[in-house]
Amino acid sequence: MATAAIEVSKRTEAFCVDLALARIVRDGLAAVPKRLPPWLFYDEAGSRLFDEITALPEYYLTRIERQLLTDHAGEMIAAAAGGERLRLVELGAGSADKTRTLLSATLAQQGTMEYRPVDVSDTALEAACERIAAELPACRTTPMVADYTVDWITPPSENADRELLLWIGSSIGNFEPEEAGRLLKRINRTMQPGDGLLLGVDLAPVGAGAQHSYGGKSEEALVAAYDDAAGVTAAFNRNVLVRLNRDLGANFNLDAFAHCAVWNAASSRMEMHLESLSEQWVRIEALDLDVRFAEGERMHTENSYKYTMERAAMLMARAGFPVVEKWTDPAGWFAVFLGRKG
């Protein structure tokens, strides 16, 4: 066993591979059913593809959340500040496209500010910070390349500003609810009383009608948001295979896997899978591993949980962020919650 571990270590070192990545991929491909974590999507190409997804007509999440932020940014910032100065920290900032509305509202209320975007993609952060510097010069950006799901510690502020943590884009939906709760509790322990959490949540369908209609949001609309006509989401999903080919010396044939988006009503989540179109073997050189895929076998790549208003508020309260304000669109498709640490 020890000798085998050493050999795997030597092989991954030869490929300049992160051993943690190698272990996660090996474990995921050995699982039943096979699975890969969604953060594998977000290399430079994946981040670019996701930005394209957010602009698609089918992807209502970004469109509605952006409108909520545009319409209510001043209220959100005023409620979070409570008469004090704010600094904003954003988890999974990406391009920070929607965030600039909140930055502008903060600057309008206090003149200058600090913004700390956190993301695993250094290229996305660099582009975001360059754009913010050009458009909002009074906003000082202090980017942080990090995986906020692992041992998160809020970076110290240079002053006594109250902190507003942004977790928007319905990113919480990518976590198992129990996992999301644990993450929020861990984050809460790093924050000070009075600090706030602004959370974007895609709302769950409520009730079922004769045409599978859920509170104004149809099952077809849900699926289309994750399986667009232009095929951008399919390319985004297959990008995990591109990454394994590049980083682990795998030989996945992208054309041999179909993108699948499925609404799991029992679990209140959208699921993304990659389905093998035929029986095939895939070689992963860095792991010295051959993996068999049966025809029709699906590999799970992402969940996107949908919450009711009540369940989202309960999750925040249990994590130490009781809700003080909330905003939603007239149709009830999406909501933004403001919680505050007591």
N, C-alpha and C positions, 0 to 999 in steps of 0.2 A: 504493500500500500504506500509506504513512504517513498519507495523508489519510483512508483508510478506518478506520485504527486510531483516529485522532482523533475521527471521527464516532461510532464505537462507544463510545469513552470518554465523549463528551458525552452520548450516549443513556443509558448506564449511570449517569452522574452525575445525570441528570434523574430517574432512578428510585431514587436513593440506594442504588445497588447496589455491593457489594464487587466490584472488578474481578477479583480472583482467583476468586470464585464464578462470575462471568460467563464467564471463560475455561474453567473446569473444565466447566461445563454445555455450552458451545459445543463443546468438544473431545469430550465424552462423547456428545453427540447426533450428531456427525459420524463417530463410530467405527462399525466394523462387527464385531460387532453393537453396537447402541447400549448405553450404560451410564451409570449415575449412581453417585456414591460413596455408601456407606451412611451417612456422617455427616450427609447431608442429612435423614435421618429425624428428627434430634434437635433440633427446635425445641421450644417449650413443649408443644404438642399431642402431638408425637411422643414426648417423654419421658414424658408421662402415659400414652400408649398402651402404651409399652414396660413401664411399671410394671404395667399391667393384664395384659400378656402373661405376665409372670413369676408371676402368681398363677393362671394357667389350669391346669386339670388335665393338659392335654396337654404343657405345657412342663416336662418333667422336670428340665431343667438347673438351674434356680434351686432347685427343691425339694430335689434331692439335694445340691447344693453347700451350701445352708443347713444341711442336716442334718450334713454333714461339719464345717462350721465350728462348729456348736453342740456336737457331740460332742467335737471335738478342739481347740477354740480355745486352751485353756490350754497344751496340748502345743505347738501351733504357735508361740505367743508365747514360751514358755520356750526352745524350740529356736532361734528367731530371735535372742532377746536374748543368749543365752550368758552370763548373769549380769550383763549391762549394761542400762542404760535404753534404751528404744526410743522413737522417734517414727515414726508411720505416715504414709506418703504413698500416696494411692490414685489410680490412673489411671482416668479414666472413671467417677468415683464415682457419678454419678446421684443417686438418693435415699439411697444409703449404707445401705440397709435391712439387708442381710446383714452389713455391716461393723460394726454396733454390737455384735455378738457378740465380735468381735476387740478392739474398743475396751474393752469391759467386762473382758475377760480381761487386757488390758494394764494397766488401772487396778487390777485386783485384785493384780497383781504389783508395781506400782511407785507407786501412789497418785495420781500426776498424769501428764499426757502432752500431747503436741502431735499433732494430726491435721491433715494438709494434703490435703483432697479437691480433685481436679483434674477439671474437666469443661468442655465447650463450652457447657453450658446454665447460665446464671446463675440462672434461676428454680429449677432442680433443686437447685443448690448452696445457695441461700438457704433452701429448705424443709428440706434435710438438716441444715444448721447450726442452724437454729432448733430442730429436734427433738432433736439431740444436746445442745444447750445446756440444754434442759429435762430430758432424761433422764440426762445424764452431765455434770453441771456441772464436774467435775474435769478434763474433757477440753477443752483449748483448741483451737478450730478456726481454721485460717488458710486459707480457701478460695482457690482460684486458677482463674479463668476462662481456659482456654487449650486449644489443640489440641495434645495431647502428642505427636502424630506429627510435628510440625514444630519443629525446632530445640529439642528438649527440654533444659532445664537444671534439675537438681534445685534447688529453692529452698533457700538456706542456712538452717541451723538456728541458733537463738539459743544453743544449748549443744552439748555434745559427744555428744549421744545417738546411738546406733547407729540407722541408718535401716532400716525394713522397707517395701519398696515393694510395694503390693498391686496386682495386675493379675488380678482375679477375674472371674467371670461368663462365662468362656470367650471373652472379648473378643479374645484372640489369634487365634481362629478366623476373625475377619473380615478378617484380613490374608493375603496370599499368603505361604506359608512363608518364602520368601527375604526378603520385606519384613519379616516378623516378626523374623527373625534379625537383620537390619540395625538395626531399631529397638531390640531388646534390647542389641545391642552398643553403640549410641549411648548408651543409658541407662546401661549399665554404666560407661562412661567418666566419667560425672558422679558416680559413687558412690565410697565409700571402702572399703578392705579390711575385711571383717567385716560389711558391710551385706548385707541379704537381699532376696530376691524371692519373694513368695508368688504362685504362678500357678495359676489355675483352668483346667482343660482338659476339654472334652467328649471322651470317649474314642471312638476309631473302632470300628466293628463289626469283629469278628474272625471270619473263616471264614464260609462260606455253607452253609446247610442246605437241605433240600428245600422248606421253607416260607419261604425267603429270611430265615432267622433268623441274626442276627449276634451271637454272644457274649451272648445274652440280650436284646439290643436288636434289635427287628425293624425292617425297612424301613418298615413302616406307622407304628411309633412315632416314627421319625425324621421322616417327612413330617408327621405330625400335630402335632409340636412347632412346625412352621413354617406350618401351615395348619389352625388350630383351628376347631372347629365353630361357635363364636360369631362368627367373622369379625374378631376383633380384630387378628390379624396382617395380614389383608388391608387393613384400614383403616390400619395402621401403614405398610405398603408403599406404599399410594396417597398417604400423607401427603407423599411427595416431590413429587407433582404439585401438591398443595395449596400447598406451599412455593414451587414455581416460578410458580404462578399469582399468588401474593401478592408475591413478591420480584422477579420478573422480568417481570411483566405478561403471563404466558402464559395461554392459554385451553384448557388440558387439560380434557376432559370426563371426570371420574372414572369414570362409568358405562361409558365406552367402553374401559376397560382392566381386564383380569382379573388377579387375583393368582395367581401360579404358584409352587409350591414343589416342587423336584425334587431327588432324591438322585442325585448323580453318583458312582457307586461307583469309577470309574476314578481320579478325583481325590480321593476320600475327603472329599467336601464336600457340604453342603446348599447349594442355590442358590435365590435368590428373583429372580423376574422379574415384569415387568408386560407382559401380552400385549394387543396391540391387537385389538379384537373386529371391526374393519372397516377398510377402507382409509380413511385420514383425514389431514388436514393440521392441524398445530398451529402457531399464531402465538405467537412469544415477542417481545413488543414491545421489551423492554429491549435485546435483541440484534439487533433488526431482522432476525429470522430466521423463516422458515417451514420446518417440518420435516414430511416425509411419513412416515407409518407405513403399512406394508402390512398387510392382514388377516392375523392370525396372527403378526405380527412381535413378537418379544420384546425387551424392554429389560432388561438385567441391572442389579439394584440391590444385591445382597448375596451374599457367600459366607460359609459357616460351616464351616471345615475341622475335621475330626475327627482326632485324633492317637492313635497307639498310645503306650503307656507308654514304650517304648524311643525312639520318635521325639521325643517331648516332652522326655525327659531329654537326648537328644543335642543338640536345639536349644538348651536352656538351657546346657549345658556349652560349646558352641561360642561362645556369647555371653558366656562368663565367669562363669556362675552354675551351677557343678556342683551337682547335687541332693544334699542332705544328709538330707532326709526326704520322705516322700510318704504320702498318705492317699487311700483310695478306698472306695467303697461295696461291699457284698458282691457285687452283680451285675456290678461292673466297668463301670458306665456313665459315671462321672465321677471325676476325680482332682484333688487339690490338691497341688502340688509346692512344696517350700521349697528354694531355691538360695541359695548364699552366695558373694559375691565374695571371691576369695582375696587 
